[in-house]
Amino acid sequence: MAKVEIYYWTTCPFCARALGLLEKKGVEYTGYDITGDEDARAKMIERTGGPKSVPQIFIDDKHIGGCDDIHALDAKGELDPLLTA
C-alpha cells in the first residue's frame, strides 16, 4: 500500500470531501491538521512547491494536488493504481 499524506483544515469542505474519498476506499493515511498553524502551513507550502490551498495530498512523497485533483484521478481510474503501488 502506498504512503498517503494529506494536509487539511478541520472546517474545509474540500478537505472533508478528499478525506471522505480516501476513507471510502479504505486507504490508511497520515493526516496533518494545519488549522491555524502557520508553521505547519509553511512546511506544506514548501513541500508543494507553491500551492497554498488545502487540502494538499501526497502519495509516496509525490505531490498530486488537492481535492479536485484526487477526484479527477479517481474518475480516470488512475487513483487506485497509485494507492496500491
DSSP file (Angstrom, degrees, kcal/mol; ACC not computed):
  #  RESIDUE AA STRUCTURE BP1 BP2  ACC     N-H-->O    O-->H-N    N-H-->O    O-->H-N    TCO  KAPPA ALPHA  PHI   PSI    X-CA   Y-CA   Z-CA
    1    1 A M              0   0    0      0, 0.0    83,-0.2     0, 0.0    82,-0.1   0.000 360.0 360.0 360.0 141.0    0.0    0.0    0.0
    2    2 A A        -     0   0    0     81,-2.7     2,-0.7     1,-0.1    26,-0.1  -0.289 360.0-108.7 -71.5 156.2    1.2    3.5   -0.8
    3    3 A K        -     0   0    0     26,-0.1    57,-3.7     2,-0.0     2,-0.5  -0.804  40.6-168.8 -86.2 118.0    2.1    6.1    1.8
    4    4 A V  E     +A   59   0A   0     -2,-0.7    26,-2.8    24,-0.5     2,-0.4  -0.930   9.1 179.4-115.8 131.8   -0.6    8.7    1.6
    5    5 A E  E     -Ab  58  30A   0     53,-2.6    53,-2.9    -2,-0.5     2,-0.4  -0.980   3.2-173.2-129.9 142.8   -0.4   12.1    3.4
    6    6 A I  E     -Ab  57  31A   0     24,-2.3    26,-3.0    -2,-0.4     2,-0.5  -0.989  14.3-152.3-141.0 130.2   -2.9   14.9    3.4
    7    7 A Y  E     +Ab  56  32A   0     49,-2.6    49,-1.3    -2,-0.4     2,-0.3  -0.853  35.2 159.4 -95.5 132.6   -2.7   18.4    4.8
    8    8 A Y  E     - b   0  33A   0     24,-2.6    26,-2.6    -2,-0.5    27,-0.4  -0.958  40.3-128.1-150.2 164.4   -6.1   19.7    5.8
    9    9 A W    >   -     0   0    0     -2,-0.3     3,-1.1    24,-0.2     6,-0.1  -0.911  26.8-130.0-110.5 145.7   -8.2   22.2    7.9
   10   10 A T  T 3  S+     0   0    0     -2,-0.4    -1,-0.1     1,-0.2    23,-0.0   0.774 106.8  46.2 -67.3 -25.8  -11.0   20.9   10.1
   11   11 A T  T 3  S+     0   0    0      4,-0.0    -1,-0.2     5,-0.0    -3,-0.0   0.325  85.2 111.3 -99.8   8.0  -13.5   23.4    8.7
   12   12 A C    <>  -     0   0    0     -3,-1.1     4,-2.1     1,-0.2     5,-0.2  -0.732  51.6-160.4 -90.4 118.7  -12.7   22.9    5.0
   13   13 A P  H  > S+     0   0    0      0, 0.0     4,-1.9     0, 0.0    -1,-0.2   0.836  94.5  53.7 -66.9 -31.2  -15.4   21.2    2.9
   14   14 A F  H  > S+     0   0    0      2,-0.2     4,-2.3     1,-0.2     5,-0.2   0.875 108.1  50.7 -68.6 -36.5  -12.9   20.3    0.2
   15   15 A C  H  > S+     0   0    0      2,-0.2     4,-3.0     1,-0.2     5,-0.3   0.928 109.4  50.4 -64.1 -45.0  -10.7   18.7    2.8
   16   16 A A  H  X S+     0   0    0     -4,-2.1     4,-2.3     1,-0.2    -2,-0.2   0.885 110.6  50.4 -60.4 -38.7  -13.7   16.7    4.1
   17   17 A R  H  X S+     0   0    0     -4,-1.9     4,-1.7     2,-0.2    -1,-0.2   0.914 113.0  44.8 -66.9 -43.4  -14.5   15.6    0.5
   18   18 A A  H  X S+     0   0    0     -4,-2.3     4,-2.0     2,-0.2    -2,-0.2   0.919 114.8  48.2 -67.0 -43.8  -10.9   14.4   -0.2
   19   19 A L  H  X S+     0   0    0     -4,-3.0     4,-2.7     1,-0.2    -2,-0.2   0.893 108.8  55.6 -62.4 -39.2  -10.7   12.7    3.2
   20   20 A G  H  X S+     0   0    0     -4,-2.3     4,-2.6    -5,-0.3    -1,-0.2   0.886 106.0  50.6 -61.0 -40.3  -14.1   11.0    2.5
   21   21 A L  H  X S+     0   0    0     -4,-1.7     4,-1.7     2,-0.2    -1,-0.2   0.927 111.4  47.7 -63.8 -44.9  -12.8    9.6   -0.8
   22   22 A L  H  <>S+     0   0    0     -4,-2.0     5,-2.6     1,-0.2     4,-0.3   0.921 114.3  46.6 -61.6 -43.3   -9.7    8.1    1.0
   23   23 A E  H ><5S+     0   0    0     -4,-2.7     3,-1.3     1,-0.2    -2,-0.2   0.888 108.3  55.4 -67.4 -38.7  -11.9    6.7    3.7
   24   24 A K  H 3<5S+     0   0    0     -4,-2.6    -1,-0.2     1,-0.3    -2,-0.2   0.858 109.5  47.8 -60.3 -35.1  -14.4    5.3    1.2
   25   25 A K  T 3<5S-     0   0    0     -4,-1.7    -1,-0.3    -5,-0.2    -2,-0.2   0.481 115.4-118.5 -84.7  -2.8  -11.5    3.5   -0.4
   26   26 A G  T < 5 +     0   0    0     -3,-1.3     2,-0.4    -4,-0.3    -3,-0.2   0.779  54.5 165.3  72.8  26.5  -10.2    2.2    2.9
   27   27 A V      < -     0   0    0     -5,-2.6     2,-0.5    -6,-0.2    -1,-0.2  -0.608  34.3-138.6 -81.3 130.2   -6.9    4.0    2.5
   28   28 A E        +     0   0    0     -2,-0.4   -24,-0.5   -26,-0.1     2,-0.3  -0.765  36.9 168.7 -83.0 131.7   -4.7    4.4    5.5
   29   29 A Y        -     0   0    0     -2,-0.5     2,-0.6   -26,-0.1   -24,-0.2  -0.942  39.4-120.6-142.1 161.0   -3.2    7.9    5.5
   30   30 A T  E     -b    5   0A   0    -26,-2.8   -24,-2.3    -2,-0.3     2,-0.4  -0.937  32.9-158.5-102.4 121.0   -1.4   10.3    7.7
   31   31 A G  E     -b    6   0A   0     -2,-0.6     2,-0.6   -26,-0.2   -24,-0.2  -0.838   9.1-159.3-104.5 138.0   -3.4   13.5    8.2
   32   32 A Y  E     -b    7   0A   0    -26,-3.0   -24,-2.6    -2,-0.4     2,-1.0  -0.923   7.0-156.1-116.6 104.2   -1.9   16.8    9.1
   33   33 A D  E     +b    8   0A   0     -2,-0.6   -24,-0.2   -26,-0.2   -26,-0.1  -0.704  19.2 172.0 -79.4 106.1   -4.5   19.2   10.7
   34   34 A I    >   +     0   0    0    -26,-2.6     3,-2.2    -2,-1.0     2,-0.2   0.149  17.0 149.9-104.3  18.8   -2.9   22.5   10.0
   35   35 A T  T 3  S-     0   0    0    -27,-0.4     3,-0.1     1,-0.3   -26,-0.1  -0.344  82.7 -11.1 -55.1 116.2   -5.9   24.6   11.1
   36   36 A G  T 3  S+     0   0    0     -2,-0.2     2,-0.8     1,-0.2    -1,-0.3   0.562 103.9 121.9  71.0   8.8   -4.4   27.9   12.5
   37   37 A D    <>  +     0   0    0     -3,-2.2     4,-2.2     1,-0.2     5,-0.2  -0.820  35.7 180.0-109.1  93.9   -0.9   26.5   12.4
   38   38 A E  H  > S+     0   0    0     -2,-0.8     4,-2.3     1,-0.2    -1,-0.2   0.822  80.9  55.4 -65.1 -32.5    1.2   28.9   10.2
   39   39 A D  H  > S+     0   0    0      2,-0.2     4,-1.8     1,-0.2    -1,-0.2   0.926 110.4  45.4 -65.8 -43.4    4.4   26.9   10.7
   40   40 A A  H  > S+     0   0    0      1,-0.2     4,-2.2     2,-0.2    -2,-0.2   0.881 112.1  52.3 -66.8 -37.3    2.8   23.7    9.5
   41   41 A R  H  X S+     0   0    0     -4,-2.2     4,-2.6     2,-0.2    -2,-0.2   0.902 107.0  52.6 -65.2 -39.5    1.2   25.6    6.6
   42   42 A A  H  X S+     0   0    0     -4,-2.3     4,-2.2     1,-0.2    -1,-0.2   0.891 108.8  50.3 -62.0 -39.5    4.7   26.9    5.7
   43   43 A K  H  X S+     0   0    0     -4,-1.8     4,-2.2     2,-0.2    -1,-0.2   0.911 110.1  50.2 -64.6 -41.7    6.0   23.3    5.7
   44   44 A M  H  X S+     0   0    0     -4,-2.2     4,-2.5     2,-0.2     5,-0.2   0.936 110.4  49.5 -60.4 -46.7    3.1   22.2    3.4
   45   45 A I  H  X>S+     0   0    0     -4,-2.6     4,-1.5     1,-0.2     5,-1.2   0.884 109.5  52.2 -61.9 -39.3    3.8   25.1    1.0
   46   46 A E  H  <5S+     0   0    0     -4,-2.2    -1,-0.2     1,-0.2    -2,-0.2   0.914 111.7  46.5 -61.6 -42.9    7.5   24.2    0.9
   47   47 A R  H  <5S+     0   0    0     -4,-2.2    -2,-0.2     1,-0.2    -1,-0.2   0.872 113.7  47.6 -67.8 -37.4    6.6   20.6    0.1
   48   48 A T  H  <5S-     0   0    0     -4,-2.5    -1,-0.2     3,-0.2    -2,-0.2   0.716 105.3-126.5 -78.4 -19.2    4.1   21.5   -2.6
   49   49 A G  T  <5S-     0   0    0     -4,-1.5    -3,-0.2    -5,-0.2    -4,-0.1   0.666  82.1 -21.6  80.6  15.7    6.4   24.0   -4.3
   50   50 A G  S   <S+     0   0    0     -5,-1.2    -1,-0.2     1,-0.4    -5,-0.1  -0.102  93.1 120.3 148.4 -47.1    3.9   26.8   -4.1
   51   51 A P        -     0   0    0      0, 0.0    -1,-0.4     0, 0.0    -3,-0.2  -0.242  31.0-178.4 -55.9 134.9    0.2   25.8   -3.7
   52   52 A K        +     0   0    0     -4,-0.1    -7,-0.1     2,-0.1     4,-0.1   0.540  46.7  97.3-111.3 -12.8   -1.2   27.3   -0.5
   53   53 A S  S    S-     0   0    0      2,-0.1     0, 0.0    -8,-0.0     0, 0.0  -0.324  72.7 -86.8 -78.7 162.1   -4.8   26.0   -0.5
   54   54 A V  S    S+     0   0    0     -2,-0.0   -39,-0.2     2,-0.0   -40,-0.2  -0.892  92.7  45.1-116.9 152.2   -6.0   22.9    1.4
   55   55 A P        +     0   0    0      0, 0.0     2,-0.4     0, 0.0    12,-0.3   0.574  62.3 178.1 -79.3 162.3   -6.2   20.0    1.1
   56   56 A Q  E     -A    7   0A   0    -49,-1.3   -49,-2.6    10,-0.1     2,-0.4  -1.000  12.8-160.5-126.8 129.5   -2.8   19.1   -0.4
   57   57 A I  E     -AC   6  65A   0      8,-3.1     7,-2.7    -2,-0.4     8,-1.1  -0.897  10.5-170.1-121.5 138.2   -2.2   15.4   -1.0
   58   58 A F  E     -AC   5  63A   0    -53,-2.9   -53,-2.6    -2,-0.4     2,-0.5  -0.981   4.6-165.8-125.1 137.0    0.9   13.4   -1.4
   59   59 A I  E >  S-AC   4  62A   0      3,-2.5     3,-1.9    -2,-0.4   -55,-0.2  -0.987  83.7 -15.0-122.7 120.3    1.2    9.7   -2.5
   60   60 A D  T 3  S-     0   0    0    -57,-3.7    -1,-0.1    -2,-0.5   -56,-0.1   0.912 129.0 -56.2  49.9  47.1    4.6    8.1   -1.9
   61   61 A D  T 3  S+     0   0    0    -58,-0.4     2,-0.5     1,-0.2    -1,-0.3   0.487 111.8 123.6  66.5   6.3    6.0   11.6   -1.4
   62   62 A K  E <   -C   59   0A   0     -3,-1.9    -3,-2.5     2,-0.0     2,-0.5  -0.865  65.0-126.2 -97.7 127.1    4.8   12.8   -4.8
   63   63 A H  E     +C   58   0A   0     -2,-0.5    -5,-0.2    -5,-0.2     3,-0.1  -0.580  31.8 173.4 -72.9 121.0    2.5   15.8   -4.7
   64   64 A I  E     -     0   0A   0     -7,-2.7     2,-0.3    -2,-0.5    -6,-0.2   0.546  40.6-122.3-106.3  -9.5   -0.7   15.0   -6.5
   65   65 A G  E     -C   57   0A   0     -8,-1.1    -8,-3.1     4,-0.1    -1,-0.3  -0.812  38.0 -44.8 113.1-148.7   -2.6   18.2   -5.7
   66   66 A G  S  > S-     0   0    0     -2,-0.3     4,-2.3   -10,-0.2     5,-0.2  -0.087  73.9 -56.7-111.5-153.8   -5.9   18.9   -3.9
   67   67 A C  H  > S+     0   0    0    -12,-0.3     4,-2.1     1,-0.2     5,-0.2   0.919 130.0  46.2 -59.7 -51.1   -9.5   17.8   -3.8
   68   68 A D  H  > S+     0   0    0      1,-0.2     4,-2.3     2,-0.2    -1,-0.2   0.882 112.6  53.0 -61.9 -37.2  -10.3   18.2   -7.5
   69   69 A D  H  > S+     0   0    0      2,-0.2     4,-2.4     1,-0.2    -2,-0.2   0.919 109.2  46.1 -65.8 -44.6   -7.1   16.5   -8.5
   70   70 A I  H  X S+     0   0    0     -4,-2.3     4,-1.9     1,-0.2    -1,-0.2   0.880 114.4  48.5 -68.6 -35.6   -7.6   13.4   -6.4
   71   71 A H  H  X S+     0   0    0     -4,-2.1     4,-2.5    -5,-0.2    -1,-0.2   0.868 110.2  52.0 -70.4 -35.5  -11.2   13.1   -7.6
   72   72 A A  H  X S+     0   0    0     -4,-2.3     4,-1.8     2,-0.2     6,-0.2   0.917 109.0  50.1 -65.3 -42.7  -10.1   13.6  -11.2
   73   73 A L  H  <>S+     0   0    0     -4,-2.4     5,-2.7     1,-0.2     6,-1.0   0.913 112.0  48.6 -59.4 -42.1   -7.5   10.8  -10.8
   74   74 A D  H ><5S+     0   0    0     -4,-1.9     3,-1.4     4,-0.2    -2,-0.2   0.919 109.0  52.1 -64.7 -43.5  -10.2    8.6   -9.4
   75   75 A A  H 3<5S+     0   0    0     -4,-2.5    -1,-0.2     1,-0.3    -2,-0.2   0.823 110.6  48.6 -63.4 -31.3  -12.6    9.4  -12.2
   76   76 A K  T 3<5S-     0   0    0     -4,-1.8    -1,-0.3    -5,-0.1    -2,-0.2   0.455 115.9-114.9 -87.2  -1.1  -10.0    8.4  -14.8
   77   77 A G  T < 5S+     0   0    0     -3,-1.4    -3,-0.2    -4,-0.3    -2,-0.1   0.685  88.0 112.7  76.7  17.2   -9.2    5.2  -13.0
   78   78 A E     >< +     0   0    0     -5,-2.7     4,-0.9    -6,-0.2    -4,-0.2   0.564  57.8  69.1 -99.0 -10.6   -5.7    6.4  -12.1
   79   79 A L  H  > S+     0   0    0     -6,-1.0     4,-2.1     2,-0.2     3,-0.4   0.945  92.0  55.3 -76.0 -48.1   -6.0    6.7   -8.4
   80   80 A D  H  > S+     0   0    0      1,-0.2     4,-1.6     2,-0.2    -1,-0.2   0.890 106.0  51.7 -56.3 -43.4   -6.3    3.0   -7.4
   81   81 A P  H  > S+     0   0    0      0, 0.0     4,-0.6     0, 0.0    -1,-0.2   0.883 110.4  49.9 -61.2 -35.3   -3.0    2.0   -9.1
   82   82 A L  H >< S+     0   0    0     -4,-0.9     3,-0.5    -3,-0.4    -2,-0.2   0.885 110.4  50.4 -66.6 -37.6   -1.2    4.8   -7.3
   83   83 A L  H 3< S+     0   0    0     -4,-2.1   -81,-2.7     1,-0.2    -1,-0.2   0.759 114.9  42.0 -73.6 -25.2   -2.7    3.7   -4.0
   84   84 A T  H 3<        0   0    0     -4,-1.6    -1,-0.2   -83,-0.2    -2,-0.2   0.407 360.0 360.0-102.9   2.1   -1.6    0.1   -4.4
   85   85 A A    <<        0   0    0     -4,-0.6    -1,-0.2    -3,-0.5    -2,-0.1   0.504 360.0 360.0 -66.3 360.0    1.8    0.7   -5.9
